[in-house]
Amino acid sequence: MKNNSVLIIGAGIGGLAVGIRLAAEGFRVRIIEKNMKPGGWLQPTRIGGITFPNAGSLVTMPEQLENLFKATGRTLSDYLTFEELSPIISFIFPEENEYTLYREAADTVMKNSLFGLQDQQGFTAYGKRSDRILDEYLPKFFSKPYRRSRNPFASEFGFRGLRPGRSGRSISERLFTSEELRSVHSFWSMFCGGAPSESSHFYRMIPSVMQRWGVLLAKGGSEALVSALEKLFLECGGEIQYNSEAEAIQVYNGSVTGVRLTDNSIRMADYVISDADTAFTCRSLIDSDRFRYATVEAAQMRKPGISLFIYHMAMHSQPKAKRPLIGFNVIMPPDMKQWEQELFTENRLPAHPLFYLHVPSLIDPSFVPQDKGALSVICPVPNIDSEVNWPQESYRFRDRILTELQQYFDDDLRSRLAGERYITPVMLEERFNSFKGAAWGFDPNQEKTEIPRLPNRCADIENLYLVGNGAHPGPFLPGVLQGAEIVHREIINSRKGN
Ligand SMILES: Cc1cc2nc3c(=O)[nH]c(=O)nc-3n(C[C@H](O)[C@H](O)[C@H](O)COP(=O)(O)OP(=O)(O)OC[C@H]3O[C@@H](n4cnc5c(N)ncnc54)[C@H](O)[C@@H]3O)c2cc1C
């Protein structure tokens, strides 16, 4: 095959997935990755002998992974084993209330005491409509290349009847009487960093996806998933160069010619695909001093989303919780509206943070030696555009989290700490090149005016493609894997002259 060299920037899940598909078709594919390991966000943190997952533990829509392996003539189960997770996630409110999501909707209603009769009816209506949104969204938008400059959620994809412009909060206020149920049912946009009162209610598809296809955990965690993809990529003939950072995407006469690395070496390629953060790719890697590219302008127009403060605690032994915890928990603040106002409108650290509390030993017993303990907190915080001075603030914030967390445990947490590591938005920017330290790429709250993600194929730079969080159809393993499949399809079609 002629003119078939592909250079991929970044060995995150998006870069690996598109690399596998193209290498399996006979393209010469090389990935350059700035870190020493593949997986990007999916790489866990290690303290002593304890593994702390960072992202990507929950595998949804597993058929996409199966199809990726099938595309190379292999079978997923030869590389990885999975276990189904149920209950899936628990929301813990002050004053003892909690809400746990189960695979089966009936279990969710029966096992949660928050549901009165009216809220049960609200839940049924919510679930039915969410399923309908999912049924329309997948074929009409998610699995198709997106090329238009107008916002598809406005009308032309036929979503009008489903009113994508309404927020998750407004829908849940109409359907539920309990404040806790309203908070949970408008929370799903937070999985992509979107404010519940502002983001489209379409994010309610997330629990529908979880309930329809189940949530799986890879044995060995997200690291095992990444290793399986890396192995598959190498078996298909791909090459990965670690510790190599792209500095510029070279464009000549409107078409990519290759990539210059930070060591000044140049890698020529017929196609360049960037899995690096989309805002970073467009703002920092594409040389737009002399030419104005619409792709770059589209990225500059979009705001970066919120960031995260991640705090991993290695402990001498597992502390006793006041109430039963599962692997994935969300600790809700006393006043959700106040919290949202502080984080999203005032762009500051909320007085009472909301945070994800992971118990690694309950996610995968192999993560934590039996005589040790571990907890992880993942806390949404403003990105680097805020006035928070992270080098000064990080220790104080870690202390506030410990104080907030203590009220959920009988045992003293501080005296049990054997080791700890925290990751701030500044570190996220350094480690992954994510613009302003945004955790999920662009701010999804732009959905009402502009589609927040960019098309996978750059319209004005020939043979340049984008995958990952900031590219169509968006973050999460299903979104990123789908984006990789679309890029593969676009490249094959472009060679046929379509
Ligand atoms: C806290 C959290 C939890 C999550 N949990 C889940 C979950 O349970 N399930 C799920 O489905 N999704 C989850 N997600 C989302 C999911 O993790 C992401 O959507 C996905 O990992 C993004 O993959 P990616 O390949 O686009 O990007 P990344 O993982 O960011 O990979 C990009 C890669 O590019 C490299 N890179 C960047 N710049 C350069 C450069 N200049 N040169 C060379 N290399 C470069 C980076 O080092 C990195 O390896 C979670 C996200 C977060 C933040």
Ligand as a Chemical Component Dictionary entry (heavy atoms), coordinates in Angstrom:
data_LIG
# 
_chem_comp.id                   LIG 
_chem_comp.type                 NON-POLYMER 
_chem_comp.pdbx_formal_charge   0 
_chem_comp.three_letter_code    LIG 
# 
loop_
_chem_comp_atom.comp_id 
_chem_comp_atom.atom_id 
_chem_comp_atom.alt_atom_id 
_chem_comp_atom.type_symbol 
_chem_comp_atom.charge 
_chem_comp_atom.model_Cartn_x 
_chem_comp_atom.model_Cartn_y 
_chem_comp_atom.model_Cartn_z 
_chem_comp_atom.pdbx_ordinal 
LIG C1  C1  C 0 -11.324 10.966 37.035 1  
LIG C2  C2  C 0 -11.793 10.329 35.765 2  
LIG C3  C3  C 0 -12.401 9.087  35.817 3  
LIG C4  C4  C 0 -12.835 8.491  34.641 4  
LIG N1  N1  N 0 -13.410 7.259  34.717 5  
LIG C5  C5  C 0 -13.854 6.683  33.601 6  
LIG C6  C6  C 0 -14.465 5.385  33.660 7  
LIG O1  O1  O 0 -14.572 4.783  34.723 8  
LIG N2  N2  N 0 -14.898 4.834  32.493 9  
LIG C7  C7  C 0 -14.767 5.493  31.289 10 
LIG O2  O2  O 0 -15.221 4.958  30.268 11 
LIG N3  N3  N 0 -14.169 6.698  31.206 12 
LIG C8  C8  C 0 -13.706 7.303  32.327 13 
LIG N4  N4  N 0 -13.106 8.526  32.249 14 
LIG C9  C9  C 0 -12.860 9.129  30.932 15 
LIG C10 C10 C 0 -11.671 8.450  30.242 16 
LIG O3  O3  O 0 -10.660 8.184  31.176 17 
LIG C11 C11 C 0 -11.145 9.359  29.133 18 
LIG O4  O4  O 0 -12.208 9.740  28.290 19 
LIG C12 C12 C 0 -10.076 8.654  28.299 20 
LIG O5  O5  O 0 -9.109  8.061  29.104 21 
LIG C13 C13 C 0 -9.432  9.662  27.363 22 
LIG O6  O6  O 0 -8.486  8.978  26.584 23 
LIG P1  P1  P 0 -7.631  9.735  25.496 24 
LIG O7  O7  O 0 -6.887  8.729  24.736 25 
LIG O8  O8  O 0 -8.486  10.653 24.731 26 
LIG O9  O9  O 0 -6.683  10.748 26.285 27 
LIG P2  P2  P 0 -5.515  10.597 27.368 28 
LIG O10 O10 O 0 -5.767  9.493  28.298 29 
LIG O11 O11 O 0 -5.357  11.979 27.931 30 
LIG O12 O12 O 0 -4.250  10.252 26.479 31 
LIG C14 C14 C 0 -3.541  11.215 25.738 32 
LIG C15 C15 C 0 -2.106  10.776 25.654 33 
LIG O13 O13 O 0 -1.388  11.716 24.834 34 
LIG C16 C16 C 0 -0.103  11.927 25.421 35 
LIG N5  N5  N 0 0.393   13.229 24.931 36 
LIG C17 C17 C 0 -0.114  14.453 25.190 37 
LIG N6  N6  N 0 0.599   15.387 24.537 38 
LIG C18 C18 C 0 1.567   14.742 23.853 39 
LIG C19 C19 C 0 2.612   15.175 22.991 40 
LIG N7  N7  N 0 2.797   16.474 22.692 41 
LIG N8  N8  N 0 3.433   14.242 22.459 42 
LIG C20 C20 C 0 3.272   12.924 22.736 43 
LIG N9  N9  N 0 2.296   12.461 23.562 44 
LIG C21 C21 C 0 1.450   13.364 24.104 45 
LIG C22 C22 C 0 -0.393  11.908 26.916 46 
LIG O14 O14 O 0 0.782   11.666 27.658 47 
LIG C23 C23 C 0 -1.398  10.765 27.019 48 
LIG O15 O15 O 0 -0.765  9.519  27.188 49 
LIG C24 C24 C 0 -12.663 9.152  33.403 50 
LIG C25 C25 C 0 -12.028 10.387 33.348 51 
LIG C26 C26 C 0 -11.597 10.988 34.506 52 
LIG C27 C27 C 0 -10.912 12.311 34.426 53 
# 
loop_
_chem_comp_bond.comp_id 
_chem_comp_bond.atom_id_1 
_chem_comp_bond.atom_id_2 
_chem_comp_bond.value_order 
_chem_comp_bond.pdbx_ordinal 
LIG C1  C2  SING 1  
LIG C2  C3  SING 2  
LIG C2  C26 DOUB 3  
LIG C3  C4  DOUB 4  
LIG C4  N1  SING 5  
LIG C4  C24 SING 6  
LIG N1  C5  DOUB 7  
LIG C5  C6  SING 8  
LIG C5  C8  SING 9  
LIG C6  O1  DOUB 10 
LIG C6  N2  SING 11 
LIG N2  C7  SING 12 
LIG C7  O2  DOUB 13 
LIG C7  N3  SING 14 
LIG N3  C8  DOUB 15 
LIG C8  N4  SING 16 
LIG N4  C9  SING 17 
LIG N4  C24 SING 18 
LIG C9  C10 SING 19 
LIG C10 O3  SING 20 
LIG C10 C11 SING 21 
LIG C11 O4  SING 22 
LIG C11 C12 SING 23 
LIG C12 O5  SING 24 
LIG C12 C13 SING 25 
LIG C13 O6  SING 26 
LIG O6  P1  SING 27 
LIG P1  O7  DOUB 28 
LIG P1  O8  SING 29 
LIG P1  O9  SING 30 
LIG O9  P2  SING 31 
LIG P2  O10 DOUB 32 
LIG P2  O11 SING 33 
LIG P2  O12 SING 34 
LIG O12 C14 SING 35 
LIG C14 C15 SING 36 
LIG C15 O13 SING 37 
LIG C15 C23 SING 38 
LIG O13 C16 SING 39 
LIG C16 N5  SING 40 
LIG C16 C22 SING 41 
LIG N5  C17 SING 42 
LIG N5  C21 SING 43 
LIG C17 N6  DOUB 44 
LIG N6  C18 SING 45 
LIG C18 C19 SING 46 
LIG C18 C21 DOUB 47 
LIG C19 N7  SING 48 
LIG C19 N8  DOUB 49 
LIG N8  C20 SING 50 
LIG C20 N9  DOUB 51 
LIG N9  C21 SING 52 
LIG C22 O14 SING 53 
LIG C22 C23 SING 54 
LIG C23 O15 SING 55 
LIG C24 C25 DOUB 56 
LIG C25 C26 SING 57 
LIG C26 C27 SING 58 
# 
